[in-house]
Amino acid sequence: MNIQVKDPSTGALLQLDARPEALEGKHGFRILHPNGSNFFIFGSAGAWRSGDDHHVDPDMLANIGIALGNGKLSDQITHIPAQKVRT
Protein backbone atom coordinates (compact mmCIF):
# COMPACT_ATOMS: atom_id res chain seq x y z
CA MET A 1 0.00 0.00 0.00
CA ASN A 2 1.30 3.45 -0.85
CA ILE A 3 1.37 5.96 2.00
CA GLN A 4 2.27 9.64 2.24
CA VAL A 5 4.49 10.50 5.18
CA LYS A 6 6.01 13.80 6.28
CA ASP A 7 9.71 13.73 7.12
CA PRO A 8 9.56 15.19 10.64
CA SER A 9 12.90 16.99 10.33
CA THR A 10 12.29 18.69 6.97
CA GLY A 11 8.53 18.56 6.40
CA ALA A 12 9.17 16.95 2.98
CA LEU A 13 6.41 14.68 1.75
CA LEU A 14 7.62 11.12 1.18
CA GLN A 15 5.87 8.46 -0.88
CA LEU A 16 6.52 5.12 0.81
CA ASP A 17 5.33 1.58 0.18
CA ALA A 18 4.11 -0.39 3.23
CA ARG A 19 3.84 -4.16 2.83
CA PRO A 20 2.40 -6.43 5.55
CA GLU A 21 5.06 -8.78 6.90
CA ALA A 22 5.82 -11.03 9.86
CA LEU A 23 9.34 -11.04 11.29
CA GLU A 24 10.48 -13.12 14.26
CA GLY A 25 6.89 -13.67 15.35
CA LYS A 26 5.94 -9.99 15.11
CA HIS A 27 3.35 -8.81 12.62
CA GLY A 28 3.94 -5.40 11.07
CA PHE A 29 4.97 -3.73 7.84
CA ARG A 30 8.04 -3.61 5.64
CA ILE A 31 8.48 0.06 4.74
CA LEU A 32 10.13 0.61 1.36
CA HIS A 33 11.63 3.96 0.42
CA PRO A 34 11.93 4.88 -3.29
CA ASN A 35 15.76 4.99 -2.90
CA GLY A 36 15.73 1.25 -2.17
CA SER A 37 16.22 1.36 1.60
CA ASN A 38 13.72 -0.49 3.75
CA PHE A 39 12.97 -1.38 7.35
CA PHE A 40 10.43 -3.39 9.34
CA ILE A 41 8.06 -1.77 11.85
CA PHE A 42 5.59 -3.26 14.30
CA GLY A 43 3.21 -1.94 16.93
CA SER A 44 4.03 -2.50 20.59
CA ALA A 45 2.43 -0.95 23.68
CA GLY A 46 0.66 1.70 21.61
CA ALA A 47 3.75 2.83 19.68
CA TRP A 48 5.46 1.85 16.44
CA ARG A 49 8.95 0.37 16.70
CA SER A 50 11.66 -0.65 14.27
CA GLY A 51 12.11 -4.40 14.35
CA ASP A 52 15.19 -5.15 12.29
CA ASP A 53 18.00 -3.18 13.97
CA HIS A 54 17.53 -0.09 11.80
CA HIS A 55 17.49 3.19 13.69
CA VAL A 56 14.39 5.10 12.67
CA ASP A 57 13.48 8.48 14.18
CA PRO A 58 10.59 7.86 16.64
CA ASP A 59 8.67 10.78 15.10
CA MET A 60 9.05 9.18 11.65
CA LEU A 61 7.67 5.94 13.10
CA ALA A 62 4.74 7.90 14.56
CA ASN A 63 4.08 9.57 11.19
CA ILE A 64 4.14 6.21 9.41
CA GLY A 65 1.67 4.88 11.99
CA ILE A 66 -0.63 7.86 11.40
CA ALA A 67 -0.47 7.23 7.63
CA LEU A 68 -1.14 3.50 8.08
CA GLY A 69 -4.21 4.38 10.15
CA ASN A 70 -5.49 6.65 7.37
CA GLY A 71 -4.83 9.73 9.51
CA LYS A 72 -4.56 13.21 8.02
CA LEU A 73 -1.24 14.68 6.89
CA SER A 74 -1.94 17.63 9.17
CA ASP A 75 -1.83 15.22 12.14
CA GLN A 76 1.72 14.13 11.32
CA ILE A 77 4.64 15.51 13.33
CA THR A 78 7.02 18.08 11.87
CA HIS A 79 9.75 20.07 13.60
CA ILE A 80 9.56 22.92 11.09
CA PRO A 81 7.99 25.96 12.76
CA ALA A 82 5.09 27.54 10.93
CA GLN A 83 6.18 30.65 9.05
CA LYS A 84 4.52 33.91 9.92
CA VAL A 85 2.73 35.61 7.08
CA ARG A 86 3.58 39.27 6.63
CA THR A 87 0.70 41.60 6.03
Secondary structure as UniProt FT lines:
FT   STRAND          2..6
FT   TURN            8..10
FT   STRAND          13..23
FT   TURN            24..25
FT   STRAND          26..32
FT   TURN            34..35
FT   STRAND          38..44
FT   TURN            45..46
FT   STRAND          47..50
FT   HELIX           58..68
FT   TURN            69..70
FT   HELIX           73..75
//
